């Protein structure tokens, strides 16, 4: 049976049947027990992820505190089940690289990067952020390639907007809101850098 037309699909059933879906389920998510097929992300989506990953890699070379997973399915709620696939999930604590080879997990990342590069992701951005924060994620960063801005969301219902000319820098409030251990203390990346095309692409 096509999982797209089944009600109250569990996260486990969704994970086991993803390859039956369009594009092997790569752009599918589980929303309140229903399988949602999304549009593939734009080129700008991959550009933001690449630039963020490069900045994070530079930081982790000096401070090997955690690790990042890309397009990892996160089970953020149960009964009905939700399984969302943010662009980047950053894990701190636990066994390092434990989630790296998984397709879906209940392990909670410390930080999430979402890129709203499609109509669906833009329309559901607020809902996604709410689920992440309610689940216990300390920081949710939403990058908007259209407006070339970044919004930082914290569990205390605060949001900070960063635009061209500003820097995405870790603040003490990132871990204070959730009483988590300090993380990404020296991390910094220019907002403009997140949306910048590499020279080889410009040529």
Secondary structure in CASP SS format (residue, H / E / C, confidence):
PFRMAT SS
TARGET T0000
AUTHOR 0000-0000-0000
METHOD secondary structure of the structure
MODEL  1
X C 1.00
X C 1.00
X H 1.00
X H 1.00
X H 1.00
X C 1.00
X C 1.00
X C 1.00
X C 1.00
X C 1.00
X H 1.00
X H 1.00
X H 1.00
X H 1.00
X H 1.00
X H 1.00
X H 1.00
X H 1.00
X H 1.00
X H 1.00
X C 1.00
X H 1.00
X H 1.00
X H 1.00
X H 1.00
X C 1.00
X C 1.00
X E 1.00
X E 1.00
X E 1.00
X E 1.00
X C 1.00
X C 1.00
X E 1.00
X E 1.00
X E 1.00
X E 1.00
X C 1.00
X C 1.00
X C 1.00
X C 1.00
X C 1.00
X H 1.00
X H 1.00
X H 1.00
X H 1.00
X H 1.00
X H 1.00
X H 1.00
X H 1.00
X H 1.00
X H 1.00
X H 1.00
X H 1.00
X H 1.00
X H 1.00
X H 1.00
X H 1.00
X H 1.00
X H 1.00
X H 1.00
X H 1.00
X C 1.00
X C 1.00
X C 1.00
X E 1.00
X E 1.00
X E 1.00
X E 1.00
X E 1.00
X C 1.00
X C 1.00
X E 1.00
X E 1.00
X E 1.00
X E 1.00
X E 1.00
X C 1.00
X C 1.00
X C 1.00
X C 1.00
X E 1.00
X E 1.00
X E 1.00
X C 1.00
X C 1.00
X C 1.00
X E 1.00
X E 1.00
X E 1.00
X E 1.00
X E 1.00
X C 1.00
X C 1.00
X C 1.00
X C 1.00
X C 1.00
X C 1.00
X C 1.00
X C 1.00
X C 1.00
X C 1.00
X C 1.00
X E 1.00
X E 1.00
X C 1.00
X C 1.00
X C 1.00
X C 1.00
X C 1.00
X E 1.00
X E 1.00
X E 1.00
X E 1.00
X E 1.00
X C 1.00
X C 1.00
X C 1.00
X H 1.00
X H 1.00
X H 1.00
X H 1.00
X H 1.00
X C 1.00
X H 1.00
X H 1.00
X H 1.00
X H 1.00
X H 1.00
X H 1.00
X H 1.00
X H 1.00
X H 1.00
X H 1.00
X H 1.00
X C 1.00
X C 1.00
X C 1.00
X E 1.00
X E 1.00
X E 1.00
X E 1.00
X E 1.00
X E 1.00
X C 1.00
X C 1.00
X C 1.00
X C 1.00
X E 1.00
X E 1.00
X E 1.00
X E 1.00
X E 1.00
X E 1.00
X C 1.00
X C 1.00
X C 1.00
X C 1.00
X E 1.00
X E 1.00
X E 1.00
X E 1.00
X C 1.00
X C 1.00
X C 1.00
X C 1.00
X E 1.00
X E 1.00
X E 1.00
X C 1.00
X C 1.00
X C 1.00
X H 1.00
X H 1.00
X H 1.00
X H 1.00
X C 1.00
X C 1.00
X C 1.00
X C 1.00
X C 1.00
X C 1.00
X C 1.00
X C 1.00
X C 1.00
X C 1.00
X C 1.00
X E 1.00
X E 1.00
X E 1.00
X H 1.00
X H 1.00
X H 1.00
X H 1.00
X C 1.00
X C 1.00
X C 1.00
X C 1.00
X H 1.00
X H 1.00
X H 1.00
X H 1.00
X C 1.00
END
